[in-house]
Amino acid sequence: MNRPFRVCLVHAAGPLVPALQSLGCEVLSLSPAESGVYDMHAELKRQGFEPDILLQCERLGPRLLLAGLEQITAVRVFWALDPHLNAFWHAPYVRLFDLVFSTQRRWMPHLAACGAPRLRHLPWHAPEGPFLPFAERSRLAGFVGRLGPTRPARTWLAELMRELAPQDFALEDNLDFPAMLDFYRHTKAVPNESITGEVNFRLFEAAGCGCVVLAQDLGPEQAELFEPGREMLVCADALELAENLKLLAKSPRLAETLGRAAWERAQAEHLPLARAKTILREAAEAPRQHLASQDAHFWLTLALANLCEAGRLPGSEEAVAERLATLPGVQAQLPRLDENACLALCARLRLAHTLKRLKRPNELSALLHALDVQLPPEPDPRLRHGHGLALALTCSMCLLDLGQPGQGTPDMAAALRFSARAGITPPNNSEGPVPLLLAWAQRLDEAGVRARGGFAFDAEEHLPASPNECLHCALHLHPGQQEALRALTRGLAREPGAEVLRLGLLSELSLRAREDWRVSLELGRVCLQTFRPKSGFEELRLAAHLAQSLGQDQEFDQALAQADPSERLRRALAR
């Protein structure tokens, strides 16, 4: 191309516009205030702007979904800024685009669940600015963020920091962006905490201001961005956080060396200009996919249906249900029960379930009856994997009448028929919904199904779609059921950011299995990971006492050594 790129930005972060302009791009920046569907093709015609690249940046405020993309000749790009909070509806939505960026590498497989055409990792960016020497910084440590009952780990972190640095820690909330950057530029160290184990904005904001970030251990994705031990300090738990903060307080030259290294890395690799260059390079290489009008309608409708199921588009359920009814495959066309038909049927059943809660029950029962009558009674290969497995789960869970307190009678026989078609039967002919839920949780786990990113599951309202959600339902029906408690505790151990949930489950399990020192050992470790050292040591000492009383000292020592390769816990317990 001999002329500069013409770029249309939708909900782009402010620094991205001048960054693209500095590269010679002609930029149209749009920020529609409304939520819902927005006709992008019509808006570009109104603006008289024909872009080479259309980039939509996700925004948590208005849930904006673009229509008319099949009529746009530009390379269509979507930047998922918070896939950890929105992957459940991003997965179908990104099928409308030629190129998809994700700030979170870990969530890229979730975004590709419906087949993203071209998916790339593009982290958030750091602020540009000068480095302020540490001699001119007024505080050892500081944190900017909201506290409260919905963020217990963050609240415990703030309480711990006040104990560790009572005269040299500042906590701020509701700062505007310039004030926040000024706060960080006068702070030496910033402890970080993320909601779901994601690489968050605070890492870039603090490091870009030359702070030493005391980061949670988020693994290689975070380490690729800032090198542990050189450009940030990683803290596996409250003990390591305390040790690192003490080290920085005693070694001001080391602290400034770390902070300057973080700032240099941010300014060299993580500024908006670097992100703009990546966007242009990837967009220039991305082949524009043919998007038929029927396909655009299909994927946009599925994204809207997922948002409705989660309660994110209140008042839109009936209109979206009408859109769903027009999709191919939703009339139980079983000879064509391919992956897309399974997706469409799943979405229609789940939205019909939502509408049943809204006093419209007939559609759901009619769909379930049609499927039950037309499907063969024996196991069906189409329902044993992928979206077919999800369809069998959805049918079975609808028939158990989950998420419908007091609104119907479970049809256990039909639920078992749909489960058997997917090759799932409760063990030993167990009766009732809980054994079936446990069997489904195990099968979904074996199939690699993971949590729906950002879906606030409530067993009182929703149908389960993942192993952990099945286990939540089992515990809702049978509180304290130990098999479900233990399985959910294990499942959440694989989900970064789920430590607070595990804390509650382990606490309940410790009351029901008082002689199991392994539960107390794990509970103690999770307490330390969630910045509660006093409670953590109480549980660890209780675990040691229980093991000793059972004559299992050696087993306890082995388990502790395996959980504590740095020997930090054992040294602290020995004091």
VEXDREN-2710 file (C-alpha; in Angstrom, 1 decimal):
% VEXDREN-2710
k/r/px/py/pz
1/MET/0.0/0.0/0.0
2/ASN/1.5/3.3/-1.1
3/ARG/-0.6/5.5/1.2
4/PRO/-0.9/5.6/5.0
5/PHE/-3.4/3.2/6.6
6/ARG/-6.9/4.5/7.3
7/VAL/-7.9/3.1/10.7
8/CYS/-11.3/3.2/12.4
9/LEU/-11.0/2.7/16.1
10/VAL/-14.0/1.7/18.3
11/HIS/-13.6/2.3/22.0
12/ALA/-9.9/2.6/21.7
13/ALA/-7.7/3.6/24.7
14/GLY/-6.7/7.2/24.4
15/PRO/-2.9/6.7/23.9
16/LEU/-3.5/4.4/21.0
17/VAL/-4.9/7.2/18.8
18/PRO/-1.8/9.4/18.8
19/ALA/0.4/6.3/18.6
20/LEU/-1.2/5.3/15.3
21/GLN/-1.2/8.9/14.1
22/SER/2.5/9.1/14.8
23/LEU/3.0/6.2/12.4
24/GLY/1.3/8.2/9.7
25/CYS/-2.2/6.6/10.0
26/GLU/-5.4/8.5/9.3
27/VAL/-7.6/7.7/12.3
28/LEU/-11.3/7.9/13.0
29/SER/-12.0/7.2/16.6
30/LEU/-15.6/6.3/17.7
31/SER/-16.9/5.8/21.2
32/PRO/-20.6/4.9/21.1
33/ALA/-22.2/5.2/24.5
34/GLU/-24.9/2.6/24.1
35/SER/-24.9/-1.1/24.8
36/GLY/-26.2/-3.8/22.4
37/VAL/-26.0/-4.1/18.7
38/TYR/-24.4/-1.2/16.7
39/ASP/-24.5/-1.1/12.9
40/MET/-20.9/-0.4/12.0
41/HIS/-21.4/-0.4/8.3
42/ALA/-24.1/2.3/8.5
43/GLU/-22.0/4.4/10.8
44/LEU/-19.0/4.3/8.5
45/LYS/-21.3/5.4/5.6
46/ARG/-22.5/8.3/7.8
47/GLN/-18.9/9.3/8.6
48/GLY/-17.9/9.0/4.9
49/PHE/-14.9/7.0/6.0
50/GLU/-13.6/3.8/4.3
51/PRO/-11.0/2.2/6.5
52/ASP/-8.3/-0.2/5.7
53/ILE/-8.4/-1.5/9.3
54/LEU/-11.3/-1.6/11.7
55/LEU/-10.2/-2.2/15.3
56/GLN/-12.7/-2.7/18.1
57/CYS/-11.3/-2.6/21.6
58/GLU/-13.4/-4.3/24.2
59/ARG/-14.8/-2.0/26.9
60/LEU/-16.3/-3.2/30.2
61/GLY/-18.8/-0.5/30.4
62/PRO/-21.1/-0.6/27.3
63/ARG/-21.4/-4.1/25.9
64/LEU/-21.2/-3.1/22.3
65/LEU/-21.5/-5.7/19.5
66/LEU/-20.9/-4.6/16.0
67/ALA/-23.3/-5.5/13.2
68/GLY/-22.8/-5.1/9.4
69/LEU/-19.2/-6.3/9.5
70/GLU/-19.8/-8.6/6.6
71/GLN/-20.3/-5.5/4.4
72/ILE/-17.0/-3.8/5.5
73/THR/-14.0/-4.3/3.2
74/ALA/-11.5/-3.4/5.9
75/VAL/-9.5/-6.0/7.8
76/ARG/-11.7/-6.5/10.9
77/VAL/-9.8/-6.6/14.2
78/PHE/-11.0/-7.2/17.8
79/TRP/-8.8/-6.6/20.9
80/ALA/-10.1/-8.6/23.9
81/LEU/-8.9/-6.6/26.8
82/ASP/-10.6/-8.6/29.5
83/PRO/-11.1/-12.1/28.2
84/HIS/-10.9/-13.5/31.7
85/LEU/-14.2/-11.7/32.4
86/ASN/-15.9/-12.1/29.0
87/ALA/-14.6/-15.2/27.1
88/PHE/-18.0/-16.8/27.5
89/TRP/-19.5/-14.4/24.9
90/HIS/-16.3/-13.4/23.1
91/ALA/-15.9/-17.0/21.7
92/PRO/-18.7/-16.7/19.2
93/TYR/-18.3/-12.9/18.7
94/VAL/-14.7/-13.1/17.5
95/ARG/-15.8/-15.2/14.5
96/LEU/-16.9/-11.9/13.0
97/PHE/-13.3/-10.7/12.8
98/ASP/-10.3/-11.5/10.7
99/LEU/-7.8/-10.9/13.5
100/VAL/-8.2/-11.2/17.2
101/PHE/-5.8/-9.9/19.9
102/SER/-6.0/-11.1/23.5
103/THR/-4.3/-9.4/26.5
104/GLN/-4.2/-12.8/28.2
105/ARG/-2.3/-15.6/26.7
106/ARG/-3.9/-18.1/29.1
107/TRP/-7.4/-17.3/27.8
108/MET/-6.6/-17.6/24.1
109/PRO/-7.9/-21.2/23.9
110/HIS/-11.2/-20.1/25.4
111/LEU/-11.5/-17.4/22.7
112/ALA/-10.8/-20.0/20.1
113/ALA/-13.6/-22.3/21.4
114/CYS/-15.8/-21.5/18.3
115/GLY/-12.8/-21.3/15.9
116/ALA/-11.2/-17.8/15.9
117/PRO/-9.6/-17.3/12.5
118/ARG/-6.3/-15.7/13.5
119/LEU/-5.5/-15.2/17.2
120/ARG/-2.5/-13.3/18.6
121/HIS/-1.3/-12.3/22.1
122/LEU/-1.2/-8.5/22.6
123/PRO/-0.7/-7.4/26.2
124/TRP/-1.8/-4.1/27.6
125/HIS/0.6/-1.1/27.5
126/ALA/2.5/0.9/30.0
127/PRO/2.4/4.7/30.4
128/GLU/5.1/6.8/28.9
129/GLY/7.0/9.2/31.2
130/PRO/10.3/10.0/32.9
131/PHE/11.8/8.0/35.8
132/LEU/11.7/9.6/39.2
133/PRO/14.7/8.7/41.4
134/PHE/13.8/6.8/44.5
135/ALA/15.3/9.6/46.7
136/GLU/12.4/11.8/45.5
137/ARG/9.7/9.2/46.2
138/SER/7.7/9.8/49.3
139/ARG/6.6/6.3/50.3
140/LEU/8.0/2.7/50.4
141/ALA/4.8/1.1/49.2
142/GLY/1.4/2.0/47.9
143/PHE/-1.7/0.5/46.2
144/VAL/-4.5/1.9/44.1
145/GLY/-7.6/-0.2/43.9
146/ARG/-11.1/-0.8/45.3
147/LEU/-11.5/-2.8/48.4
148/GLY/-14.7/-4.4/49.7
149/PRO/-16.6/-7.6/50.3
150/THR/-16.4/-8.6/46.6
151/ARG/-12.6/-8.4/46.7
152/PRO/-11.6/-10.1/50.0
153/ALA/-8.1/-11.1/48.9
154/ARG/-7.3/-7.5/48.0
155/THR/-8.7/-6.4/51.4
156/TRP/-6.5/-8.9/53.2
157/LEU/-3.5/-7.7/51.1
158/ALA/-4.1/-4.1/52.2
159/GLU/-4.4/-5.2/55.9
160/LEU/-1.1/-7.2/55.6
161/MET/0.7/-4.2/54.0
162/ARG/-0.5/-2.0/56.9
163/GLU/1.0/-4.5/59.3
164/LEU/4.3/-4.8/57.4
165/ALA/4.8/-1.0/56.8
166/PRO/2.5/0.8/59.2
167/GLN/4.1/4.2/58.6
168/ASP/5.1/3.8/54.9
169/PHE/2.2/2.3/53.1
170/ALA/-0.5/4.3/51.3
171/LEU/-3.8/3.1/49.9
172/GLU/-5.9/5.0/47.4
173/ASP/-9.1/4.5/45.6
174/ASN/-11.1/6.4/42.9
175/LEU/-8.0/8.3/41.5
176/ASP/-8.3/9.5/38.0
177/PHE/-5.6/8.3/35.6
178/PRO/-3.2/11.2/35.9
179/ALA/-3.5/11.2/39.7
180/MET/-2.9/7.4/39.8
181/LEU/0.3/7.8/37.7
182/ASP/1.5/10.6/39.9
183/PHE/0.8/8.3/43.0
184/TYR/2.9/5.5/41.5
185/ARG/5.7/7.8/40.4
186/HIS/6.1/8.8/44.1
187/THR/5.9/5.1/45.3
188/LYS/8.9/2.7/45.4
189/ALA/7.1/-0.7/45.6
190/VAL/3.5/-1.8/44.6
191/PRO/2.0/-5.1/45.6
192/ASN/-0.2/-6.5/42.9
193/GLU/-3.3/-8.6/43.2
194/SER/-5.5/-9.7/40.2
195/ILE/-9.1/-10.8/40.4
196/THR/-8.8/-14.1/38.4
197/GLY/-5.1/-14.6/38.1
198/GLU/-4.8/-12.4/35.0
199/VAL/-1.9/-10.2/34.0
200/ASN/-3.6/-6.9/34.9
201/PHE/-3.3/-3.3/34.0
202/ARG/-1.6/-2.5/37.4
203/LEU/1.5/-4.4/36.4
204/PHE/2.1/-2.2/33.4
205/GLU/1.0/1.0/35.2
206/ALA/3.3/0.5/38.2
207/ALA/6.3/-0.8/36.2
208/GLY/5.9/2.0/33.7
209/CYS/6.2/4.4/36.6
210/GLY/9.4/2.7/37.8
211/CYS/7.9/0.9/40.8
212/VAL/9.1/-2.5/42.0
213/VAL/6.1/-4.6/41.5
214/LEU/5.6/-7.3/44.1
215/ALA/3.7/-9.6/41.9
216/GLN/1.7/-12.8/42.4
217/ASP/3.2/-15.8/40.8
218/LEU/1.3/-15.9/37.5
219/GLY/3.8/-18.1/35.7
220/PRO/5.6/-17.7/32.4
221/GLU/3.0/-15.3/30.8
222/GLN/3.9/-12.6/33.3
223/ALA/7.6/-13.5/33.3
224/GLU/7.8/-12.9/29.5
225/LEU/6.8/-9.3/30.1
226/PHE/9.0/-8.4/33.1
227/GLU/11.8/-10.6/34.3
228/PRO/11.4/-11.9/37.8
229/GLY/14.3/-10.9/40.1
230/ARG/15.5/-8.2/37.7
231/GLU/12.4/-6.2/36.7
232/MET/9.9/-7.3/39.4
233/LEU/9.8/-9.5/42.4
234/VAL/7.4/-12.5/42.4
235/CYS/5.7/-13.4/45.7
236/ALA/4.2/-16.9/46.0
237/ASP/2.5/-16.1/49.3
238/ALA/2.3/-13.7/52.2
239/LEU/5.7/-14.9/53.6
240/GLU/7.5/-14.1/50.4
241/LEU/5.8/-10.7/50.1
242/ALA/6.9/-9.8/53.6
243/GLU/10.5/-11.0/52.9
244/ASN/10.7/-9.0/49.6
245/LEU/9.3/-5.8/51.2
246/LYS/11.8/-6.1/54.0
247/LEU/14.6/-6.5/51.5
248/LEU/13.6/-3.4/49.6
249/ALA/13.3/-1.3/52.7
250/LYS/16.8/-2.4/53.8
251/SER/18.4/-2.2/50.4
252/PRO/17.4/1.2/48.8
253/ARG/20.0/0.8/46.0
254/LEU/18.7/-2.6/45.0
255/ALA/15.1/-1.3/45.1
256/GLU/16.0/1.6/42.7
257/THR/17.9/-0.8/40.4
258/LEU/14.9/-3.0/40.2
259/GLY/12.5/-0.1/39.7
260/ARG/14.7/1.4/37.0
261/ALA/15.0/-1.9/35.2
262/ALA/11.2/-2.3/35.2
263/TRP/10.8/1.3/33.8
264/GLU/13.4/0.7/31.1
265/ARG/11.7/-2.5/30.0
266/ALA/8.3/-0.8/29.9
267/GLN/9.6/2.2/27.9
268/ALA/11.5/-0.1/25.5
269/GLU/8.8/-2.7/24.8
270/HIS/5.5/-1.9/26.3
271/LEU/4.5/1.6/25.2
272/PRO/1.3/2.3/23.1
273/LEU/3.6/2.9/20.1
274/ALA/4.9/-0.7/20.3
275/ARG/1.3/-2.0/20.5
276/ALA/0.3/0.2/17.5
277/LYS/3.2/-1.2/15.4
278/THR/2.1/-4.7/16.3
279/ILE/-1.5/-4.0/15.3
280/LEU/-0.5/-2.6/12.0
281/ARG/2.0/-5.4/11.2
282/GLU/-0.4/-8.2/12.1
283/ALA/-3.4/-6.5/10.3
284/ALA/-1.3/-6.1/7.1
285/GLU/-0.5/-9.9/7.2
286/ALA/-4.0/-11.1/8.2
287/PRO/-6.0/-12.5/5.3
288/ARG/-9.5/-11.0/5.1
289/GLN/-12.0/-13.9/5.6
290/HIS/-15.2/-14.1/3.6
291/LEU/-18.0/-13.5/6.0
292/ALA/-21.5/-14.4/4.6
293/SER/-24.5/-12.5/5.9
294/GLN/-26.0/-15.7/7.2
295/ASP/-22.8/-16.5/9.1
296/ALA/-22.5/-13.0/10.6
297/HIS/-26.1/-13.3/11.8
298/PHE/-25.3/-16.7/13.3
299/TRP/-22.3/-15.7/15.3
300/LEU/-23.7/-12.3/16.5
301/THR/-26.9/-14.0/17.7
302/LEU/-24.9/-16.6/19.7
303/ALA/-22.9/-13.9/21.4
304/LEU/-26.1/-12.0/22.3
305/ALA/-27.6/-15.3/23.6
306/ASN/-24.6/-15.9/25.8
307/LEU/-24.9/-12.4/27.2
308/CYS/-28.6/-12.9/27.9
309/GLU/-28.0/-16.2/29.7
310/ALA/-25.5/-14.3/32.0
311/GLY/-28.0/-11.5/32.6
312/ARG/-25.8/-9.0/30.9
313/LEU/-28.5/-7.7/28.5
314/PRO/-31.6/-7.4/30.7
315/GLY/-34.8/-6.8/28.7
316/SER/-33.3/-8.3/25.5
317/GLU/-34.1/-11.9/26.1
318/GLU/-37.3/-12.2/24.0
319/ALA/-35.8/-10.3/21.1
320/VAL/-32.7/-12.5/21.1
321/ALA/-34.9/-15.6/21.4
322/GLU/-36.6/-14.6/18.2
323/ARG/-33.2/-14.2/16.5
324/LEU/-32.2/-17.6/17.7
325/ALA/-35.3/-19.2/16.2
326/THR/-34.2/-18.1/12.8
327/LEU/-30.8/-19.9/13.0
328/PRO/-30.2/-23.1/11.0
329/GLY/-30.3/-26.2/13.2
330/VAL/-32.4/-24.9/16.1
331/GLN/-35.5/-26.9/14.9
332/ALA/-33.7/-30.1/15.9
333/GLN/-32.6/-31.0/12.4
334/LEU/-30.9/-34.1/13.7
335/PRO/-29.5/-35.4/10.4
336/ARG/-27.4/-32.2/10.3
337/LEU/-26.5/-32.2/13.9
338/ASP/-23.0/-30.8/13.2
339/GLU/-21.0/-28.6/15.6
340/ASN/-22.7/-25.3/14.6
341/ALA/-26.2/-26.9/14.9
342/CYS/-25.2/-28.1/18.4
343/LEU/-24.0/-24.6/19.3
344/ALA/-27.3/-23.1/18.1
345/LEU/-29.5/-25.7/19.9
346/CYS/-27.5/-25.2/23.1
347/ALA/-28.0/-21.5/23.0
348/ARG/-31.7/-21.8/22.3
349/LEU/-32.2/-24.2/25.1
350/ARG/-30.3/-22.1/27.6
351/LEU/-32.2/-19.0/26.6
352/ALA/-35.5/-20.8/26.7
353/HIS/-34.4/-21.9/30.3
354/THR/-33.9/-18.2/31.1
355/LEU/-37.3/-17.3/29.6
356/LYS/-38.9/-20.1/31.7
357/ARG/-37.7/-18.3/34.8
358/LEU/-39.4/-15.2/33.2
359/LYS/-42.7/-17.2/33.1
360/ARG/-42.5/-18.5/29.6
361/PRO/-42.1/-22.3/30.1
362/ASN/-43.6/-23.9/26.9
363/GLU/-40.7/-23.3/24.5
364/LEU/-38.2/-25.2/26.6
365/SER/-40.4/-28.3/27.1
366/ALA/-41.3/-28.4/23.4
367/LEU/-37.6/-28.3/22.3
368/LEU/-36.6/-31.0/24.8
369/HIS/-39.5/-33.3/23.7
370/ALA/-38.5/-32.9/20.0
371/LEU/-34.9/-33.8/20.7
372/ASP/-35.8/-36.7/23.0
373/VAL/-38.2/-38.2/20.4
374/GLN/-35.9/-37.8/17.4
375/LEU/-32.6/-38.9/18.9
376/PRO/-31.8/-42.6/18.9
377/PRO/-31.9/-44.1/22.4
378/GLU/-28.4/-45.6/22.2
379/PRO/-25.2/-43.6/22.7
380/ASP/-24.7/-41.1/19.8
381/PRO/-21.1/-40.3/18.7
382/ARG/-22.3/-36.8/17.8
383/LEU/-23.0/-36.1/21.5
384/ARG/-19.8/-37.5/23.0
385/HIS/-17.4/-34.6/22.3
386/GLY/-17.2/-30.9/21.6
387/HIS/-20.4/-28.9/21.2
388/GLY/-22.4/-32.1/21.0
389/LEU/-21.3/-33.1/24.5
390/ALA/-22.4/-29.6/25.6
391/LEU/-25.8/-30.1/24.0
392/ALA/-26.3/-33.4/25.8
393/LEU/-25.3/-31.7/29.1
394/THR/-27.7/-28.8/28.5
395/CYS/-30.6/-31.2/27.8
396/SER/-29.9/-33.3/30.8
397/MET/-29.5/-30.3/33.1
398/CYS/-32.8/-28.7/31.8
399/LEU/-34.6/-32.0/32.6
400/LEU/-33.2/-32.0/36.1
401/ASP/-34.9/-28.6/36.4
402/LEU/-31.8/-26.9/37.7
403/GLY/-31.8/-23.2/38.2
404/GLN/-35.6/-23.3/38.5
405/PRO/-36.4/-23.4/42.2
406/GLY/-39.9/-24.4/42.8
407/GLN/-41.0/-24.0/39.1
408/GLY/-41.2/-27.6/38.0
409/THR/-40.6/-31.3/38.6
410/PRO/-37.4/-33.0/37.5
411/ASP/-37.7/-35.6/34.8
412/MET/-34.9/-37.9/36.0
413/ALA/-35.6/-40.6/33.5
414/ALA/-35.3/-38.2/30.5
415/ALA/-32.2/-36.6/32.0
416/LEU/-30.6/-40.0/32.3
417/ARG/-31.5/-40.8/28.7
418/PHE/-29.7/-37.7/27.4
419/SER/-26.7/-38.5/29.6
420/ALA/-26.6/-42.1/28.3
421/ARG/-26.6/-40.8/24.7
422/ALA/-23.3/-39.0/25.6
423/GLY/-22.0/-42.2/27.3
424/ILE/-22.5/-41.0/30.8
425/THR/-24.1/-43.0/33.6
426/PRO/-24.0/-42.5/37.4
427/PRO/-21.8/-45.2/39.2
428/ASN/-23.5/-48.3/40.6
429/ASN/-26.9/-47.2/39.4
430/SER/-27.0/-44.4/41.9
431/GLU/-30.3/-42.5/42.1
432/GLY/-31.0/-38.8/42.2
433/PRO/-29.5/-35.8/40.5
434/VAL/-26.3/-35.5/42.6
435/PRO/-24.6/-38.7/41.4
436/LEU/-25.5/-37.7/37.8
437/LEU/-24.0/-34.2/38.4
438/LEU/-20.8/-35.9/39.7
439/ALA/-20.6/-38.2/36.7
440/TRP/-21.0/-35.2/34.4
441/ALA/-18.3/-33.2/36.2
442/GLN/-15.9/-36.1/35.8
443/ARG/-16.7/-36.5/32.1
444/LEU/-16.4/-32.8/31.3
445/ASP/-13.1/-32.7/33.2
446/GLU/-11.8/-35.6/31.1
447/ALA/-12.9/-33.7/28.0
448/GLY/-10.9/-30.7/29.0
449/VAL/-13.9/-28.4/29.5
450/ARG/-12.9/-25.4/31.7
451/ALA/-14.6/-22.6/33.5
452/ARG/-16.6/-20.0/31.5
453/GLY/-14.5/-16.9/31.7
454/GLY/-16.4/-14.2/33.5
455/PHE/-19.7/-16.0/33.7
456/ALA/-21.0/-15.4/37.3
457/PHE/-22.6/-18.8/37.7
458/ASP/-25.4/-19.1/40.2
459/ALA/-26.9/-22.5/40.9
460/GLU/-30.2/-20.8/41.7
461/GLU/-30.5/-19.4/38.2
462/HIS/-28.2/-21.0/35.7
463/LEU/-27.6/-24.4/34.0
464/PRO/-24.1/-25.7/34.5
465/ALA/-21.7/-25.8/31.5
466/SER/-18.4/-26.9/33.1
467/PRO/-17.1/-29.4/35.7
468/ASN/-16.9/-26.9/38.5
469/GLU/-20.4/-25.6/37.7
470/CYS/-21.8/-29.2/37.9
471/LEU/-20.1/-29.5/41.3
472/HIS/-21.6/-26.2/42.5
473/CYS/-25.0/-27.5/41.6
474/ALA/-24.4/-30.8/43.4
475/LEU/-23.4/-28.8/46.6
476/HIS/-26.4/-26.6/46.1
477/LEU/-28.7/-29.7/46.1
478/HIS/-26.7/-31.5/48.8
479/PRO/-24.7/-29.0/50.9
480/GLY/-21.5/-30.5/52.4
481/GLN/-21.4/-33.5/50.1
482/GLN/-17.8/-34.5/50.6
483/GLU/-17.1/-36.1/47.2
484/ALA/-18.4/-32.9/45.5
485/LEU/-16.4/-30.7/48.0
486/ARG/-13.2/-32.5/47.4
487/ALA/-13.7/-32.6/43.6
488/LEU/-14.5/-28.9/43.4
489/THR/-11.5/-28.1/45.6
490/ARG/-9.2/-30.0/43.2
491/GLY/-10.8/-28.5/40.2
492/LEU/-10.4/-24.9/41.4
493/ALA/-6.7/-25.6/42.2
494/ARG/-6.2/-25.6/38.4
495/GLU/-7.9/-22.2/38.0
496/PRO/-5.6/-19.3/38.8
497/GLY/-7.4/-16.6/40.9
498/ALA/-9.8/-19.1/42.5
499/GLU/-7.9/-19.1/45.9
500/VAL/-10.7/-17.3/47.8
501/LEU/-13.3/-19.8/46.6
502/ARG/-11.0/-22.7/47.6
503/LEU/-10.5/-21.1/51.0
504/GLY/-14.2/-21.3/51.7
505/LEU/-14.5/-24.9/50.4
506/LEU/-11.5/-26.1/52.3
507/SER/-12.8/-24.4/55.5
508/GLU/-16.1/-26.3/55.1
509/LEU/-14.3/-29.5/54.3
510/SER/-12.0/-29.1/57.4
511/LEU/-15.2/-29.0/59.6
512/ARG/-16.5/-32.2/58.0
513/ALA/-13.2/-34.1/57.9
514/ARG/-11.6/-33.0/61.2
515/GLU/-9.1/-35.8/61.2
516/ASP/-7.8/-35.2/57.7
517/TRP/-4.5/-33.3/58.2
518/ARG/-4.1/-32.9/54.4
519/VAL/-7.1/-30.6/54.3
520/SER/-5.7/-28.4/57.0
521/LEU/-2.3/-28.4/55.3
522/GLU/-3.9/-27.2/52.0
523/LEU/-6.1/-24.7/53.8
524/GLY/-3.0/-23.3/55.5
525/ARG/-1.2/-22.9/52.2
526/VAL/-4.3/-21.2/50.6
527/CYS/-4.5/-18.8/53.6
528/LEU/-0.9/-17.7/52.9
529/GLN/-1.6/-17.3/49.2
530/THR/-4.6/-15.0/50.1
531/PHE/-2.4/-12.8/52.4
532/ARG/-3.7/-14.3/55.8
533/PRO/-0.4/-15.5/57.4
534/LYS/-1.8/-15.8/61.0
535/SER/-4.7/-18.1/59.9
536/GLY/-2.3/-19.9/57.6
537/PHE/0.2/-20.8/60.4
538/GLU/-2.7/-21.9/62.6
539/GLU/-3.9/-24.3/60.0
540/LEU/-0.4/-25.6/59.3
541/ARG/0.3/-26.2/63.0
542/LEU/-3.1/-28.0/63.3
543/ALA/-2.2/-30.2/60.3
544/ALA/1.1/-31.1/62.0
545/HIS/-0.6/-31.9/65.2
546/LEU/-3.3/-34.1/63.5
547/ALA/-0.6/-36.0/61.6
548/GLN/1.4/-36.6/64.8
549/SER/-1.7/-37.8/66.6
550/LEU/-2.2/-40.3/63.8
551/GLY/1.4/-41.4/63.7
552/GLN/1.8/-39.9/60.3
553/ASP/4.6/-37.5/61.0
554/GLN/6.7/-38.8/58.1
555/GLU/3.8/-38.5/55.6
556/PHE/3.2/-34.9/56.8
557/ASP/6.9/-34.0/56.4
558/GLN/6.9/-35.4/52.9
559/ALA/3.7/-33.5/51.9
560/LEU/5.0/-30.3/53.4
561/ALA/8.3/-30.7/51.6
562/GLN/6.6/-31.2/48.3
563/ALA/4.4/-28.1/48.8
564/ASP/7.3/-26.0/50.0
565/PRO/10.4/-26.5/47.8
566/SER/11.9/-23.2/49.0
567/GLU/11.7/-24.4/52.6
568/ARG/10.2/-21.0/53.5
569/LEU/7.2/-22.5/55.3
570/ARG/9.3/-25.0/57.3
571/ARG/11.7/-22.3/58.4
572/ALA/8.8/-20.1/59.6
573/LEU/7.1/-23.0/61.4
574/ALA/10.4/-23.8/63.2
575/ARG/10.7/-20.4/64.7
END
